């Protein structure tokens, strides 16, 4: 699919498209449905880009420097800055909520070392790398 430049899309059309996406996402009920939906919809590269942003957010919450993040994840300063802006866009309650969710996810991950996913994670070779994110 060709890359779309948001400033070239009519604002009303952009709102409707994004609203439809969020409507579909909000109807997903289980984690498996969410995984299957995103892995079926996004390419391996797009999935990795989203996963990297979460990794960046985690490292920023752990007070890692931009340089350390840049070296470890091999991402640009612009990506780190955009994630940092997103992370701190809300008030302190939002950041606290995000920190709690990240540690909750980390605790679950540690307690379920041999978690496996069936469905699209196994069906498509190029998405098998995603399994490592859940271990």
N, C-alpha and C positions, 0 to 999 in steps of 0.2 A: 504494500500500500504506500502511496506517495505521502510524503510528509505534508501536513497541513499547517499553514501559517495562520495562527489564530486571528491576527489583525486583518486578514483578508476575508474572514467569514463574517457574515451579517450577525450582529450581536443577538438578535432574536433567535436566529437559527442555531447559534452557538449555545444559547441558554437551553433551547429545546433539546438539543442533542445530549448535552451534559445532564439535564434533568431526566431524560429517558434512561441514561446509563445508571444514574443513582437510583431510579425507581426499580430497575432490574436487580441491582445489587442488594437493595433493601429487602427484596422478596426472597433472597437466598436464605435457607433455614439452617443448614448444617455446614460444618467446616468443609466436609467433603464436597458439597455443592459449590462452595466458594472456590475451593482449589480447582475443581474441574472447570468452573466458569472462567477463571482467570487464565489458567493454563491453556484452555481451548481458545480463548480470545486473543491473548498476547503472544508475540513471538518470544523465543528464548532470550533475545537481546532486551526486549521490553520488560520481561519478567525480571531479568538481572538488574536492569536500571532501577526498577522499583525496589527490589531487595537491597540494592546498594544504598538507596536513600534511607532505608530503615537502619542499615548498619551505621551509616553516618550519624543519624539521629542518636543511636545508642552511644556511639563514641563521644558525641558532643555532650550528652547527658552525663557521661563519665569524665567530663572535663579534659578530654584529649585535645591536643592542639591541632590546628589546621594542617600543619606540616606532617604530624604523625599520621593523621587520617589520610592525607594525600599519598604518603609513602606506602602505607599498609594496603589501602584499597585501590590505589592507582586511579584516583578520580581528580577532577580539576578543582581549583579553588572556587570557581564559580558554582559548581555543584554543591560543594560544602557550604558556601555562603547562602545559596538558595534554601538548602535544608535547614540551616541555622535560622534564617529569617522565618521559615515556616514553623519551626519549633518554638520560636519565641514571639510569634505573631499574637497569640492570645495573652491573657493575663496569667498570673502565677498559678491560679487554679488549674488552668489548661496544662501548663508545664508539669505540675505535680501529678495530674491525672496520667499524663503520658509517661512519666517516670515510673509510676505505680504499674501501669500496663506493661512496660518493658520488663520490669523485674518479675512481674507475675508470669510473663511468657518465658523468661529465662528459667524460673523455678520449675515450670511445667516441663520445659525442654530437658532439664537436668534429671527430673524424676522419671522421664519416659525415654530412656536411651535407645530402645529398640522399636520405636514407633515407625510403622510403615503405612504407606498410603497406596491404595489400589486405584484403579481407574486411569485417568489421563496421565498420572505420574508414571505409571508402568507402561502404558500403551504407547507413548511417544518417546523414542530414544532421546531426542533433544531436550526433553523436560525432566529426565531422570535426575539431573543435577540438583533440582529443587528439593529432592528428598533430603539432601544434606542440610538444608535450612531448618528442617524439622527435627533433626537429631541432635 
